[in-house]
């Protein structure tokens, strides 16, 4: 197990001593954790893969992950994508990153997903909410591609600018909700706006229970910006494909960071 006693100062930096945990037994399930990650959601799937492995105990508390170079090669992802995923899991409390000769990336001794969560938070309706969102948002994007005007696109861009400038998650989430509501408003359908309001409220209830690392938010907002470009081109096929990938990314993060969250259907 790794332990972090009183820190010592060496060469002007803080160094923590580490006692390495015994390497876990290599099993088919653990080997599956390090299989190549498939695009296009490599970042989100990496978070899900490692987060789920921690939740299931395949990656045991205090165990060390393989070196960054080796892990990136095994997952078939870039080192920058891997660093983003690892940073996300460090910020959410699942991993601990230690520097120095005895450093590395370790599973936290008490990762969040090892804790009990009430059924009320993660009831059977979670999957239904995610399915409902797919239907509503995909349909809204189809109509928005057909009907959105320059003013609609400008408002959507303003929402992405607010998300980029937000320093608190609450501010980001308000602009995020307004962005998705803006898609619904661009359909010129009051009924679509009403159901989008319902979907966003239900999604907020789920999202409130997970961490919100900056890397996740920046990746999500990048997809928002690309979606606006596709709306401007009235490219319905690619826009629907992108918004589905956008929603799938959220589902991967939920599956990786939220205890007992429903997994993605393959």
C-alpha positions, 0 to 999 in steps of 0.5 A: 500500500502507498502511504503519505507520511509527513512530507519532506523537502528535497531540492526545493520540492515536496516528496512523498515516500511510497510503499508499493502494493503487491501487484494484482493477479493478472486475470482475463478481467484485468487484461480487459481493462488494458485492451485497446480503446476504440475511437471516437470517444477515446478520452471518455472510454478511458475514464470509464474503463479505468473508473469501472475497473476501480469500482469493481476492484479489478484495480485494487486500492493502492495498486500502481498503474503501468507506466504512462508510455506502456499504458498508452501503447496498450490502450492504443491512445495518445499520451496526451489523451491518457494524461487527460483521463488520468487527471480526470480520475485524480481530480475525482479522487479515484487515483493519486499521482505521486512524483519522484523516484518512487512515484507513479499513478496509484489507485486511491486507498479509499476511492469514491466508488468504493462507498455505498450509495443509496438506491434513491440516487441511482434508481432504475430510472437512470437508464430511462433518463439517458434513453429519453435524452437520446430520443429528444436531443437527436430529434431536436438536432434534426429540426435545428439543422433544418430551421436554425437561423443566424441569430440562433447560431450566434446565441449558441456560440455565446453559450459556448463562450460562457462555458469556456470562461466559467470558473465554477461548475455551476456557471458552466452548467447554466450555460450548458443547459442554455446551449441545449435549450437553444438547440430546442428553441431553434426547432421553432417547436414549443413542444420540443422546448418543453421536453428538452426542459424536462430532459435537462432537469433530469440530467442535472439530477444525475450529473450532480453526483459526479465530479466535474474535472476541467478536462471533461468540460473542455472536451464537451464544449469542444463538441458543442462548438463543432455542432454549431458548425454542422448546424450552420452547414445544415449537415443533419447526418453528421450533426446527429452523429456528433450529438449522439457521440456527445451524449455517449461521452456523458454516459461513459463518464457516468459509467466510470465515475458514478457508483452503479451507473448503467453501462453503455449498450454495445 
